[in-house]
Amino acid sequence: MHKLTILFLCVGLCSTTNAQKLLPVDEGSSVKFSIKNFGFSTSGNFTGLKGNIQFDAGNITAANFVVSVDTRTINTGNNARDNHLRKDDYFDVAKFPLILFTSVSVSKDAGSTGYMITGHITIKDVTKQITFPFTAIAQNNGYLFIGSFSLNRRDFGVGGNSMVLADNLQVSLNILAKKN
């Protein structure tokens, strides 16, 4: 595992706040993506959620998200395509088994009932900062976090120089996190 990833996980797992400690779980969660391929929308998802979330709606500045998915779990509903996406020109799952998101800041989203999160996403050892809105819905024994954002696959070296694959993709998150 990359040294930066280990550092992010340690900071997220070791920080102490009054925020409620939550663990993301696959059951009830979804990490979906959609991208144009040959002009047609292709979608898929990842599982293997791991991490640590600290969240208290009353003290949002104490919120902290460190969450990863397992790249080996990519599923587009087509085994041949999934196996190709696991190779080095796409996700290189043997070398980079995780996609990691680590929050930098969380704030109330002005004019809405939701929040804004800024953080670092790491794919194939490339880290970029992203900001996106999300909502937090209290669930029995935790929260459901819902958000979405766009990424440029080329920023992370995914898909090489493919001319039939769109550069931008949409990621949709429904992350169920339960009390630790």
Steps between C-alpha positions, in 0.01 A plus 500: 500500500627845414654700789261794444200266525631358827552851635145604405354189662700552820398866528136414441494202733704659778342846519288566805191719494157500656348401169316171477730225372349307211611217275391490134335172401433341161149384589270794430778698324586563138798655323392537138657657192378584153705587191439521125668224297451509121234764574297265720470534876686225684455464873642291777575488867760419763462324835744415776435815703738556789594795713401726783251785509462748781182703470294720730244728332526732800878538464562470129855638518598185690384277213762276340461245219760238405336250267629256240357254248666188363585548130493123447122507558422708190176374347346627176289190439741374233776263621725554198482878538551476879813287452632754247432789743707319764811509275780757520368742233185549709503436877808274530338323795804284575709809568224739621230301685329805656335825404532723805314815603619707797314814602679828562197704609124472541263796527131583478389560141375859492135521404427129542454237766808314383875526529808561286801275525850561369750220495765307315416208276781261409474271199805314364735694728377837366334731752268786404288732711123497446207686655139386481166535683350222705210431733502303822184313594483354849437128479450245773843475664677735254469720192444468128730742314388588146708698251637511149790652310677493163853385427723511196636147455810631322603689816554158660646312204190283457417383150810626326446707186173333399314715250172307540484540878385838636743685722247591769299262711237546767534333843193453722536410866250353745717408797338338800713537810416342835615572852833345585 
